[in-house]
Amino acid sequence: MDKNRVERPCIIRRPEVEARLGISRSTLYSYLDERSNYFKPNFPKPVKLGRNVGFVEHEIDQFLMQLMQERCK
């Protein structure tokens, strides 16, 4: 593998994010809503894809890693 190679970001769609996190659509949007009791300021912001949204895959992976690290504290 070339060490100088830059990986291109991969965008995953909302249903895949929900499946990876094991949450519903409404919970996902609660994580993003600053007025919600479930707001998570460290949750990755969505990327607009026309009428749809996606998320940068490595940002979702980092979020999951943060949750796992917090569990171990």
PyMOL commands that set and color helices and strands:
alter all, ss='L'
color gray80, all
select helices_A, chain A and resi 14-21+25-32+57-71
alter helices_A, ss='H'
color red, helices_A
select strands_A, chain A and resi 11-13+47-49+52-56
alter strands_A, ss='S'
color yellow, strands_A
deselect
rebuild
show_as cartoon
